[in-house]
C-alpha cells in the first residue's frame, strides 16, 4: 500500500510556552529518523508551523500528532489533514 501525505498544522495558543520548542524539535528529529517526516517549518509570523507526515493512514498521522509535545503541553492547536499533493 502506498503511503499518503498528511499535513499537520500547529497554531500557537495565546499561552504558548517557548519551553516546548526543544522537545518538539526532538520529536520531529525522531520522526525524521523513523522515515515518517517529509518536511517541516515554522510560519514567518511565528503564529505556528506545519509538518508533513509520510505514513499509511489518517489514524496513524493523528496518533503521531497526539504525541507531539505541542499537543501534549496544550501550547498549540494541532490539526491533521490528508493532503493531496501533485
PDB file of N, CA, C and O in Angstrom:
ATOM      1  N   UNK A   1       0.844  -1.191   0.000  1.00  0.00           N
ATOM      2  CA  UNK A   1       0.000   0.000   0.000  1.00  0.00           C
ATOM      3  C   UNK A   1       0.887   1.252   0.000  1.00  0.00           C
ATOM      4  O   UNK A   1       1.813   1.374   0.802  1.00  0.00           O
ATOM      5  N   UNK A   2       0.587   2.158  -0.901  1.00  0.00           N
ATOM      6  CA  UNK A   2       1.370   3.393  -0.989  1.00  0.00           C
ATOM      7  C   UNK A   2       1.084   4.277   0.218  1.00  0.00           C
ATOM      8  O   UNK A   2      -0.043   4.347   0.708  1.00  0.00           O
ATOM      9  N   UNK A   3       2.112   4.936   0.676  1.00  0.00           N
ATOM     10  CA  UNK A   3       1.928   5.866   1.781  1.00  0.00           C
ATOM     11  C   UNK A   3       1.280   7.142   1.270  1.00  0.00           C
ATOM     12  O   UNK A   3       1.444   7.512   0.107  1.00  0.00           O
ATOM     13  N   UNK A   4       0.547   7.807   2.146  1.00  0.00           N
ATOM     14  CA  UNK A   4      -0.090   9.070   1.833  1.00  0.00           C
ATOM     15  C   UNK A   4       0.592  10.163   2.638  1.00  0.00           C
ATOM     16  O   UNK A   4       1.328   9.889   3.585  1.00  0.00           O
ATOM     17  N   UNK A   5       0.339  11.397   2.249  1.00  0.00           N
ATOM     18  CA  UNK A   5       0.904  12.530   2.975  1.00  0.00           C
ATOM     19  C   UNK A   5      -0.179  13.174   3.835  1.00  0.00           C
ATOM     20  O   UNK A   5      -1.340  13.281   3.440  1.00  0.00           O
ATOM     21  N   UNK A   6       0.240  13.594   5.010  1.00  0.00           N
ATOM     22  CA  UNK A   6      -0.665  14.244   5.952  1.00  0.00           C
ATOM     23  C   UNK A   6      -0.020  15.525   6.443  1.00  0.00           C
ATOM     24  O   UNK A   6       1.123  15.526   6.902  1.00  0.00           O
ATOM     25  N   UNK A   7      -0.769  16.623   6.341  1.00  0.00           N
ATOM     26  CA  UNK A   7      -0.310  17.929   6.770  1.00  0.00           C
ATOM     27  C   UNK A   7      -0.753  18.144   8.210  1.00  0.00           C
ATOM     28  O   UNK A   7      -1.942  18.076   8.524  1.00  0.00           O
ATOM     29  N   UNK A   8       0.208  18.403   9.072  1.00  0.00           N
ATOM     30  CA  UNK A   8      -0.076  18.679  10.479  1.00  0.00           C
ATOM     31  C   UNK A   8       0.146  20.174  10.698  1.00  0.00           C
ATOM     32  O   UNK A   8       1.259  20.675  10.542  1.00  0.00           O
ATOM     33  N   UNK A   9      -0.915  20.873  11.057  1.00  0.00           N
ATOM     34  CA  UNK A   9      -0.832  22.302  11.343  1.00  0.00           C
ATOM     35  C   UNK A   9      -0.811  22.498  12.853  1.00  0.00           C
ATOM     36  O   UNK A   9      -1.633  21.935  13.576  1.00  0.00           O
ATOM     37  N   UNK A  10       0.124  23.292  13.312  1.00  0.00           N
ATOM     38  CA  UNK A  10       0.244  23.585  14.742  1.00  0.00           C
ATOM     39  C   UNK A  10       0.204  25.100  14.913  1.00  0.00           C
ATOM     40  O   UNK A  10       1.152  25.803  14.565  1.00  0.00           O
ATOM     41  N   UNK A  11      -0.902  25.584  15.451  1.00  0.00           N
ATOM     42  CA  UNK A  11      -1.075  27.019  15.656  1.00  0.00           C
ATOM     43  C   UNK A  11      -0.924  27.335  17.149  1.00  0.00           C
ATOM     44  O   UNK A  11      -1.582  26.739  18.001  1.00  0.00           O
ATOM     45  N   UNK A  12      -0.048  28.278  17.429  1.00  0.00           N
ATOM     46  CA  UNK A  12       0.217  28.634  18.828  1.00  0.00           C
ATOM     47  C   UNK A  12      -1.014  29.231  19.503  1.00  0.00           C
ATOM     48  O   UNK A  12      -1.730  30.047  18.922  1.00  0.00           O
ATOM     49  N   UNK A  13      -1.241  28.804  20.739  1.00  0.00           N
ATOM     50  CA  UNK A  13      -2.298  29.384  21.562  1.00  0.00           C
ATOM     51  C   UNK A  13      -1.734  30.623  22.263  1.00  0.00           C
ATOM     52  O   UNK A  13      -0.515  30.775  22.344  1.00  0.00           O
ATOM     53  N   UNK A  14      -2.595  31.510  22.769  1.00  0.00           N
ATOM     54  CA  UNK A  14      -2.104  32.727  23.435  1.00  0.00           C
ATOM     55  C   UNK A  14      -1.132  32.439  24.583  1.00  0.00           C
ATOM     56  O   UNK A  14      -0.244  33.248  24.852  1.00  0.00           O
ATOM     57  N   UNK A  15      -1.288  31.306  25.256  1.00  0.00           N
ATOM     58  CA  UNK A  15      -0.404  30.981  26.386  1.00  0.00           C
ATOM     59  C   UNK A  15       0.742  30.055  25.964  1.00  0.00           C
ATOM     60  O   UNK A  15       1.257  29.298  26.787  1.00  0.00           O
ATOM     61  N   UNK A  16       1.143  30.109  24.695  1.00  0.00           N
ATOM     62  CA  UNK A  16       2.224  29.268  24.181  1.00  0.00           C
ATOM     63  C   UNK A  16       3.477  29.420  25.033  1.00  0.00           C
ATOM     64  O   UNK A  16       3.854  30.529  25.410  1.00  0.00           O
ATOM     65  N   UNK A  17       4.116  28.296  25.330  1.00  0.00           N
ATOM     66  CA  UNK A  17       5.340  28.305  26.127  1.00  0.00           C
ATOM     67  C   UNK A  17       6.537  27.960  25.237  1.00  0.00           C
ATOM     68  O   UNK A  17       6.539  26.925  24.569  1.00  0.00           O
ATOM     69  N   UNK A  18       7.532  28.807  25.228  1.00  0.00           N
ATOM     70  CA  UNK A  18       8.754  28.566  24.458  1.00  0.00           C
ATOM     71  C   UNK A  18       9.478  27.306  24.951  1.00  0.00           C
ATOM     72  O   UNK A  18      10.284  26.726  24.223  1.00  0.00           O
ATOM     73  N   UNK A  19       9.192  26.888  26.180  1.00  0.00           N
ATOM     74  CA  UNK A  19       9.848  25.704  26.745  1.00  0.00           C
ATOM     75  C   UNK A  19       9.504  24.427  25.993  1.00  0.00           C
ATOM     76  O   UNK A  19      10.213  23.429  26.122  1.00  0.00           O
ATOM     77  N   UNK A  20       8.437  24.440  25.215  1.00  0.00           N
ATOM     78  CA  UNK A  20       8.027  23.240  24.480  1.00  0.00           C
ATOM     79  C   UNK A  20       8.751  23.116  23.136  1.00  0.00           C
ATOM     80  O   UNK A  20       8.668  22.072  22.489  1.00  0.00           O
ATOM     81  N   UNK A  21       9.454  24.159  22.712  1.00  0.00           N
ATOM     82  CA  UNK A  21      10.103  24.144  21.396  1.00  0.00           C
ATOM     83  C   UNK A  21      11.166  23.052  21.308  1.00  0.00           C
ATOM     84  O   UNK A  21      11.165  22.282  20.348  1.00  0.00           O
ATOM     85  N   UNK A  22      12.053  22.964  22.259  1.00  0.00           N
ATOM     86  CA  UNK A  22      13.130  21.956  22.208  1.00  0.00           C
ATOM     87  C   UNK A  22      12.573  20.529  22.188  1.00  0.00           C
ATOM     88  O   UNK A  22      13.009  19.730  21.360  1.00  0.00           O
ATOM     89  N   UNK A  23      11.621  20.176  23.072  1.00  0.00           N
ATOM     90  CA  UNK A  23      11.049  18.827  22.991  1.00  0.00           C
ATOM     91  C   UNK A  23      10.335  18.570  21.660  1.00  0.00           C
ATOM     92  O   UNK A  23      10.390  17.459  21.133  1.00  0.00           O
ATOM     93  N   UNK A  24       9.674  19.582  21.120  1.00  0.00           N
ATOM     94  CA  UNK A  24       9.001  19.444  19.819  1.00  0.00           C
ATOM     95  C   UNK A  24      10.029  19.162  18.724  1.00  0.00           C
ATOM     96  O   UNK A  24       9.815  18.285  17.887  1.00  0.00           O
ATOM     97  N   UNK A  25      11.133  19.890  18.722  1.00  0.00           N
ATOM     98  CA  UNK A  25      12.169  19.668  17.706  1.00  0.00           C
ATOM     99  C   UNK A  25      12.791  18.280  17.838  1.00  0.00           C
ATOM    100  O   UNK A  25      13.096  17.640  16.832  1.00  0.00           O
ATOM    101  N   UNK A  26      12.979  17.816  19.060  1.00  0.00           N
ATOM    102  CA  UNK A  26      13.493  16.452  19.272  1.00  0.00           C
ATOM    103  C   UNK A  26      12.484  15.423  18.757  1.00  0.00           C
ATOM    104  O   UNK A  26      12.872  14.413  18.170  1.00  0.00           O
ATOM    105  N   UNK A  27      11.208  15.676  18.972  1.00  0.00           N
ATOM    106  CA  UNK A  27      10.141  14.811  18.472  1.00  0.00           C
ATOM    107  C   UNK A  27      10.209  14.731  16.946  1.00  0.00           C
ATOM    108  O   UNK A  27      10.122  13.646  16.371  1.00  0.00           O
ATOM    109  N   UNK A  28      10.364  15.885  16.297  1.00  0.00           N
ATOM    110  CA  UNK A  28      10.469  15.914  14.836  1.00  0.00           C
ATOM    111  C   UNK A  28      11.717  15.178  14.363  1.00  0.00           C
ATOM    112  O   UNK A  28      11.667  14.455  13.367  1.00  0.00           O
ATOM    113  N   UNK A  29      12.827  15.351  15.059  1.00  0.00           N
ATOM    114  CA  UNK A  29      14.070  14.640  14.694  1.00  0.00           C
ATOM    115  C   UNK A  29      13.858  13.127  14.737  1.00  0.00           C
ATOM    116  O   UNK A  29      14.355  12.406  13.872  1.00  0.00           O
ATOM    117  N   UNK A  30      13.123  12.646  15.738  1.00  0.00           N
ATOM    118  CA  UNK A  30      12.856  11.212  15.838  1.00  0.00           C
ATOM    119  C   UNK A  30      11.965  10.746  14.685  1.00  0.00           C
ATOM    120  O   UNK A  30      12.197   9.682  14.110  1.00  0.00           O
ATOM    121  N   UNK A  31      10.956  11.535  14.353  1.00  0.00           N
ATOM    122  CA  UNK A  31      10.100  11.186  13.212  1.00  0.00           C
ATOM    123  C   UNK A  31      10.917  11.116  11.923  1.00  0.00           C
ATOM    124  O   UNK A  31      10.716  10.228  11.094  1.00  0.00           O
ATOM    125  N   UNK A  32      11.839  12.064  11.767  1.00  0.00           N
ATOM    126  CA  UNK A  32      12.710  12.075  10.586  1.00  0.00           C
ATOM    127  C   UNK A  32      13.568  10.811  10.556  1.00  0.00           C
ATOM    128  O   UNK A  32      13.707  10.179   9.509  1.00  0.00           O
ATOM    129  N   UNK A  33      14.136  10.448  11.687  1.00  0.00           N
ATOM    130  CA  UNK A  33      14.959   9.232  11.788  1.00  0.00           C
ATOM    131  C   UNK A  33      14.143   7.984  11.476  1.00  0.00           C
ATOM    132  O   UNK A  33      14.666   7.021  10.915  1.00  0.00           O
ATOM    133  N   UNK A  34      12.868   8.000  11.837  1.00  0.00           N
ATOM    134  CA  UNK A  34      11.978   6.868  11.596  1.00  0.00           C
ATOM    135  C   UNK A  34      11.446   6.832  10.165  1.00  0.00           C
ATOM    136  O   UNK A  34      10.723   5.907   9.796  1.00  0.00           O
ATOM    137  N   UNK A  35      11.803   7.839   9.354  1.00  0.00           N
ATOM    138  CA  UNK A  35      11.354   7.889   7.964  1.00  0.00           C
ATOM    139  C   UNK A  35       9.903   8.303   7.798  1.00  0.00           C
ATOM    140  O   UNK A  35       9.292   8.009   6.770  1.00  0.00           O
ATOM    141  N   UNK A  36       9.336   8.985   8.797  1.00  0.00           N
ATOM    142  CA  UNK A  36       7.929   9.378   8.740  1.00  0.00           C
ATOM    143  C   UNK A  36       7.714  10.863   8.486  1.00  0.00           C
ATOM    144  O   UNK A  36       6.586  11.289   8.242  1.00  0.00           O
ATOM    145  N   UNK A  37       8.773  11.651   8.539  1.00  0.00           N
ATOM    146  CA  UNK A  37       8.661  13.099   8.383  1.00  0.00           C
ATOM    147  C   UNK A  37       9.252  13.515   7.049  1.00  0.00           C
ATOM    148  O   UNK A  37      10.421  13.252   6.767  1.00  0.00           O
ATOM    149  N   UNK A  38       8.441  14.163   6.232  1.00  0.00           N
ATOM    150  CA  UNK A  38       8.901  14.600   4.919  1.00  0.00           C
ATOM    151  C   UNK A  38       9.470  16.018   4.949  1.00  0.00           C
ATOM    152  O   UNK A  38      10.537  16.274   4.392  1.00  0.00           O
ATOM    153  N   UNK A  39       8.761  16.929   5.594  1.00  0.00           N
ATOM    154  CA  UNK A  39       9.247  18.308   5.700  1.00  0.00           C
ATOM    155  C   UNK A  39       8.595  18.989   6.882  1.00  0.00           C
ATOM    156  O   UNK A  39       7.566  18.541   7.389  1.00  0.00           O
ATOM    157  N   UNK A  40       9.207  20.081   7.315  1.00  0.00           N
ATOM    158  CA  UNK A  40       8.695  20.831   8.454  1.00  0.00           C
ATOM    159  C   UNK A  40       9.126  22.282   8.346  1.00  0.00           C
ATOM    160  O   UNK A  40      10.114  22.598   7.683  1.00  0.00           O
ATOM    161  N   UNK A  41       8.385  23.159   8.995  1.00  0.00           N
ATOM    162  CA  UNK A  41       8.776  24.560   9.004  1.00  0.00           C
ATOM    163  C   UNK A  41       7.815  25.403   9.816  1.00  0.00           C
ATOM    164  O   UNK A  41       6.647  25.059  10.002  1.00  0.00           O
ATOM    165  N   UNK A  42       8.343  26.517  10.291  1.00  0.00           N
ATOM    166  CA  UNK A  42       7.533  27.464  11.052  1.00  0.00           C
ATOM    167  C   UNK A  42       7.069  28.598  10.159  1.00  0.00           C
ATOM    168  O   UNK A  42       7.682  28.882   9.129  1.00  0.00           O
ATOM    169  N   UNK A  43       5.990  29.241  10.556  1.00  0.00           N
ATOM    170  CA  UNK A  43       5.483  30.383   9.816  1.00  0.00           C
ATOM    171  C   UNK A  43       6.301  31.619  10.178  1.00  0.00           C
ATOM    172  O   UNK A  43       6.713  31.783  11.326  1.00  0.00           O
ATOM    173  N   UNK A  44       6.533  32.481   9.201  1.00  0.00           N
ATOM    174  CA  UNK A  44       7.398  33.645   9.417  1.00  0.00           C
ATOM    175  C   UNK A  44       6.832  34.605  10.463  1.00  0.00           C
ATOM    176  O   UNK A  44       7.591  35.359  11.074  1.00  0.00           O
ATOM    177  N   UNK A  45       5.513  34.594  10.682  1.00  0.00           N
ATOM    178  CA  UNK A  45       4.935  35.482  11.695  1.00  0.00           C
ATOM    179  C   UNK A  45       4.934  34.862  13.096  1.00  0.00           C
ATOM    180  O   UNK A  45       4.405  35.446  14.042  1.00  0.00           O
ATOM    181  N   UNK A  46       5.535  33.670  13.216  1.00  0.00           N
ATOM    182  CA  UNK A  46       5.675  32.956  14.487  1.00  0.00           C
ATOM    183  C   UNK A  46       4.324  32.556  15.096  1.00  0.00           C
ATOM    184  O   UNK A  46       4.230  32.347  16.306  1.00  0.00           O
ATOM    185  N   UNK A  47       3.287  32.449  14.268  1.00  0.00           N
ATOM    186  CA  UNK A  47       1.976  32.044  14.763  1.00  0.00           C
ATOM    187  C   UNK A  47       1.850  30.531  14.884  1.00  0.00           C
ATOM    188  O   UNK A  47       0.883  30.027  15.456  1.00  0.00           O
ATOM    189  N   UNK A  48       2.819  29.816  14.349  1.00  0.00           N
ATOM    190  CA  UNK A  48       2.787  28.362  14.388  1.00  0.00           C
ATOM    191  C   UNK A  48       3.646  27.784  13.289  1.00  0.00           C
ATOM    192  O   UNK A  48       4.607  28.410  12.842  1.00  0.00           O
ATOM    193  N   UNK A  49       3.297  26.588  12.855  1.00  0.00           N
ATOM    194  CA  UNK A  49       4.060  25.937  11.811  1.00  0.00           C
ATOM    195  C   UNK A  49       3.327  24.709  11.317  1.00  0.00           C
ATOM    196  O   UNK A  49       2.177  24.457  11.675  1.00  0.00           O
ATOM    197  N   UNK A  50       4.020  23.954  10.488  1.00  0.00           N
ATOM    198  CA  UNK A  50       3.415  22.761   9.913  1.00  0.00           C
ATOM    199  C   UNK A  50       4.492  21.733   9.631  1.00  0.00           C
ATOM    200  O   UNK A  50       5.673  22.050   9.495  1.00  0.00           O
ATOM    201  N   UNK A  51       4.035  20.470   9.548  1.00  0.00           N
ATOM    202  CA  UNK A  51       4.936  19.427   9.069  1.00  0.00           C
ATOM    203  C   UNK A  51       4.136  18.412   8.275  1.00  0.00           C
ATOM    204  O   UNK A  51       2.926  18.269   8.448  1.00  0.00           O
ATOM    205  N   UNK A  52       4.842  17.713   7.403  1.00  0.00           N
ATOM    206  CA  UNK A  52       4.210  16.741   6.521  1.00  0.00           C
ATOM    207  C   UNK A  52       4.681  15.350   6.915  1.00  0.00           C
ATOM    208  O   UNK A  52       5.877  15.058   6.932  1.00  0.00           O
ATOM    209  N   UNK A  53       3.715  14.506   7.229  1.00  0.00           N
ATOM    210  CA  UNK A  53       3.988  13.119   7.583  1.00  0.00           C
ATOM    211  C   UNK A  53       3.762  12.229   6.363  1.00  0.00           C
ATOM    212  O   UNK A  53       2.824  12.435   5.592  1.00  0.00           O
ATOM    213  N   UNK A  54       4.623  11.255   6.204  1.00  0.00           N
ATOM    214  CA  UNK A  54       4.516  10.267   5.130  1.00  0.00           C
ATOM    215  C   UNK A  54       4.256   8.929   5.810  1.00  0.00           C
ATOM    216  O   UNK A  54       5.183   8.169   6.089  1.00  0.00           O
ATOM    217  N   UNK A  55       2.964   8.650   6.075  1.00  0.00           N
ATOM    218  CA  UNK A  55       2.565   7.451   6.814  1.00  0.00           C
ATOM    219  C   UNK A  55       1.393   6.782   6.098  1.00  0.00           C
ATOM    220  O   UNK A  55       0.911   7.285   5.083  1.00  0.00           O
ATOM    221  N   UNK A  56       0.939   5.650   6.626  1.00  0.00           N
ATOM    222  CA  UNK A  56      -0.051   4.827   5.942  1.00  0.00           C
ATOM    223  C   UNK A  56      -1.502   5.259   6.079  1.00  0.00           C
ATOM    224  O   UNK A  56      -2.321   4.923   5.224  1.00  0.00           O
ATOM    225  N   UNK A  57      -1.846   5.998   7.139  1.00  0.00           N
ATOM    226  CA  UNK A  57      -3.259   6.303   7.343  1.00  0.00           C
ATOM    227  C   UNK A  57      -3.445   7.593   8.135  1.00  0.00           C
ATOM    228  O   UNK A  57      -2.541   8.068   8.822  1.00  0.00           O
ATOM    229  N   UNK A  58      -4.643   8.138   8.014  1.00  0.00           N
ATOM    230  CA  UNK A  58      -5.006   9.312   8.793  1.00  0.00           C
ATOM    231  C   UNK A  58      -4.976   8.980  10.279  1.00  0.00           C
ATOM    232  O   UNK A  58      -4.582   9.813  11.095  1.00  0.00           O
ATOM    233  N   UNK A  59      -5.390   7.772  10.633  1.00  0.00           N
ATOM    234  CA  UNK A  59      -5.373   7.358  12.035  1.00  0.00           C
ATOM    235  C   UNK A  59      -3.942   7.388  12.586  1.00  0.00           C
ATOM    236  O   UNK A  59      -3.718   7.864  13.699  1.00  0.00           O
ATOM    237  N   UNK A  60      -2.981   6.885  11.815  1.00  0.00           N
ATOM    238  CA  UNK A  60      -1.590   6.911  12.252  1.00  0.00           C
ATOM    239  C   UNK A  60      -1.079   8.342  12.370  1.00  0.00           C
ATOM    240  O   UNK A  60      -0.385   8.678  13.330  1.00  0.00           O
ATOM    241  N   UNK A  61      -1.419   9.187  11.396  1.00  0.00           N
ATOM    242  CA  UNK A  61      -0.985  10.591  11.437  1.00  0.00           C
ATOM    243  C   UNK A  61      -1.553  11.291  12.672  1.00  0.00           C
ATOM    244  O   UNK A  61      -0.846  12.046  13.340  1.00  0.00           O
ATOM    245  N   UNK A  62      -2.815  11.043  12.971  1.00  0.00           N
ATOM    246  CA  UNK A  62      -3.423  11.660  14.155  1.00  0.00           C
ATOM    247  C   UNK A  62      -2.789  11.151  15.437  1.00  0.00           C
ATOM    248  O   UNK A  62      -2.607  11.916  16.385  1.00  0.00           O
ATOM    249  N   UNK A  63      -2.450   9.864  15.478  1.00  0.00           N
ATOM    250  CA  UNK A  63      -1.797   9.300  16.668  1.00  0.00           C
ATOM    251  C   UNK A  63      -0.428   9.930  16.876  1.00  0.00           C
ATOM    252  O   UNK A  63      -0.038  10.217  18.008  1.00  0.00           O
ATOM    253  N   UNK A  64       0.295  10.142  15.795  1.00  0.00           N
ATOM    254  CA  UNK A  64       1.612  10.789  15.889  1.00  0.00           C
ATOM    255  C   UNK A  64       1.451  12.214  16.384  1.00  0.00           C
ATOM    256  O   UNK A  64       2.149  12.625  17.311  1.00  0.00           O
ATOM    257  N   UNK A  65       0.541  12.980  15.783  1.00  0.00           N
ATOM    258  CA  UNK A  65       0.325  14.369  16.187  1.00  0.00           C
ATOM    259  C   UNK A  65      -0.109  14.468  17.644  1.00  0.00           C
ATOM    260  O   UNK A  65       0.221  15.439  18.327  1.00  0.00           O
ATOM    261  N   UNK A  66      -0.838  13.481  18.117  1.00  0.00           N
ATOM    262  CA  UNK A  66      -1.286  13.482  19.517  1.00  0.00           C
ATOM    263  C   UNK A  66      -0.121  13.332  20.490  1.00  0.00           C
ATOM    264  O   UNK A  66      -0.224  13.741  21.646  1.00  0.00           O
ATOM    265  N   UNK A  67       0.994  12.746  20.029  1.00  0.00           N
ATOM    266  CA  UNK A  67       2.184  12.576  20.883  1.00  0.00           C
ATOM    267  C   UNK A  67       3.140  13.781  20.816  1.00  0.00           C
ATOM    268  O   UNK A  67       4.085  13.871  21.599  1.00  0.00           O
ATOM    269  N   UNK A  68       2.886  14.695  19.883  1.00  0.00           N
ATOM    270  CA  UNK A  68       3.752  15.872  19.721  1.00  0.00           C
ATOM    271  C   UNK A  68       3.706  16.697  21.006  1.00  0.00           C
ATOM    272  O   UNK A  68       2.621  16.955  21.528  1.00  0.00           O
ATOM    273  N   UNK A  69       4.861  17.116  21.525  1.00  0.00           N
ATOM    274  CA  UNK A  69       4.862  17.961  22.720  1.00  0.00           C
ATOM    275  C   UNK A  69       4.026  19.238  22.585  1.00  0.00           C
ATOM    276  O   UNK A  69       3.539  19.766  23.585  1.00  0.00           O
ATOM    277  N   UNK A  70       3.860  19.734  21.362  1.00  0.00           N
ATOM    278  CA  UNK A  70       2.987  20.896  21.179  1.00  0.00           C
ATOM    279  C   UNK A  70       1.551  20.554  21.563  1.00  0.00           C
ATOM    280  O   UNK A  70       0.825  21.393  22.095  1.00  0.00           O
ATOM    281  N   UNK A  71       1.151  19.316  21.290  1.00  0.00           N
ATOM    282  CA  UNK A  71      -0.190  18.848  21.632  1.00  0.00           C
ATOM    283  C   UNK A  71      -0.283  18.504  23.114  1.00  0.00           C
ATOM    284  O   UNK A  71      -1.181  18.973  23.813  1.00  0.00           O
ATOM    285  N   UNK A  72       0.644  17.686  23.586  1.00  0.00           N
ATOM    286  CA  UNK A  72       0.561  17.200  24.964  1.00  0.00           C
ATOM    287  C   UNK A  72       0.702  18.318  25.989  1.00  0.00           C
ATOM    288  O   UNK A  72       0.168  18.217  27.094  1.00  0.00           O
ATOM    289  N   UNK A  73       1.417  19.386  25.631  1.00  0.00           N
ATOM    290  CA  UNK A  73       1.574  20.521  26.546  1.00  0.00           C
ATOM    291  C   UNK A  73       0.377  21.452  26.518  1.00  0.00           C
ATOM    292  O   UNK A  73       0.181  22.255  27.430  1.00  0.00           O
ATOM    293  N   UNK A  74      -0.428  21.340  25.456  1.00  0.00           N
ATOM    294  CA  UNK A  74      -1.551  22.253  25.300  1.00  0.00           C
ATOM    295  C   UNK A  74      -1.151  23.619  24.778  1.00  0.00           C
ATOM    296  O   UNK A  74      -1.969  24.539  24.773  1.00  0.00           O
ATOM    297  N   UNK A  75       0.096  23.768  24.337  1.00  0.00           N
ATOM    298  CA  UNK A  75       0.591  25.060  23.869  1.00  0.00           C
ATOM    299  C   UNK A  75       0.086  25.451  22.484  1.00  0.00           C
ATOM    300  O   UNK A  75       0.054  26.632  22.138  1.00  0.00           O
ATOM    301  N   UNK A  76      -0.307  24.450  21.694  1.00  0.00           N
ATOM    302  CA  UNK A  76      -0.736  24.720  20.321  1.00  0.00           C
ATOM    303  C   UNK A  76      -1.997  23.926  19.997  1.00  0.00           C
ATOM    304  O   UNK A  76      -2.262  22.869  20.568  1.00  0.00           O
ATOM    305  N   UNK A  77      -2.754  24.474  19.067  1.00  0.00           N
ATOM    306  CA  UNK A  77      -3.894  23.767  18.489  1.00  0.00           C
ATOM    307  C   UNK A  77      -3.355  22.995  17.293  1.00  0.00           C
ATOM    308  O   UNK A  77      -2.891  23.599  16.325  1.00  0.00           O
ATOM    309  N   UNK A  78      -3.411  21.677  17.349  1.00  0.00           N
ATOM    310  CA  UNK A  78      -2.812  20.835  16.315  1.00  0.00           C
ATOM    311  C   UNK A  78      -3.916  20.102  15.560  1.00  0.00           C
ATOM    312  O   UNK A  78      -4.759  19.435  16.162  1.00  0.00           O
ATOM    313  N   UNK A  79      -3.900  20.233  14.239  1.00  0.00           N
ATOM    314  CA  UNK A  79      -4.867  19.544  13.389  1.00  0.00           C
ATOM    315  C   UNK A  79      -4.127  18.769  12.307  1.00  0.00           C
ATOM    316  O   UNK A  79      -3.018  19.128  11.911  1.00  0.00           O
ATOM    317  N   UNK A  80      -4.761  17.703  11.841  1.00  0.00           N
ATOM    318  CA  UNK A  80      -4.162  16.829  10.827  1.00  0.00           C
ATOM    319  C   UNK A  80      -5.107  16.743   9.631  1.00  0.00           C
ATOM    320  O   UNK A  80      -6.316  16.566   9.787  1.00  0.00           O
ATOM    321  N   UNK A  81      -4.536  16.871   8.442  1.00  0.00           N
ATOM    322  CA  UNK A  81      -5.323  16.838   7.212  1.00  0.00           C
ATOM    323  C   UNK A  81      -4.659  15.918   6.200  1.00  0.00           C
ATOM    324  O   UNK A  81      -3.450  16.002   5.986  1.00  0.00           O
ATOM    325  N   UNK A  82      -5.449  15.029   5.566  1.00  0.00           N
ATOM    326  CA  UNK A  82      -4.900  14.268   4.447  1.00  0.00           C
ATOM    327  C   UNK A  82      -4.669  15.272   3.321  1.00  0.00           C
ATOM    328  O   UNK A  82      -5.542  16.076   2.998  1.00  0.00           O
ATOM    329  N   UNK A  83      -3.473  15.208   2.731  1.00  0.00           N
ATOM    330  CA  UNK A  83      -3.070  16.233   1.791  1.00  0.00           C
ATOM    331  C   UNK A  83      -2.837  15.614   0.424  1.00  0.00           C
ATOM    332  O   UNK A  83      -1.950  14.776   0.257  1.00  0.00           O
ATOM    333  N   UNK A  84      -3.627  16.023  -0.543  1.00  0.00           N
ATOM    334  CA  UNK A  84      -3.466  15.572  -1.915  1.00  0.00           C
ATOM    335  C   UNK A  84      -2.443  16.477  -2.599  1.00  0.00           C
ATOM    336  O   UNK A  84      -2.723  17.637  -2.902  1.00  0.00           O
ATOM    337  N   UNK A  85      -1.271  15.934  -2.834  1.00  0.00           N
ATOM    338  CA  UNK A  85      -0.216  16.715  -3.471  1.00  0.00           C
ATOM    339  C   UNK A  85       0.035  16.166  -4.854  1.00  0.00           C
ATOM    340  O   UNK A  85      -0.239  14.999  -5.135  1.00  0.00           O
ATOM    341  N   UNK A  86       0.557  17.015  -5.712  1.00  0.00           N
ATOM    342  CA  UNK A  86       0.819  16.583  -7.077  1.00  0.00           C
ATOM    343  C   UNK A  86       2.272  16.556  -7.407  1.00  0.00           C
ATOM    344  O   UNK A  86       2.644  16.211  -8.528  1.00  0.00           O
TER     345      UNK A  86
END
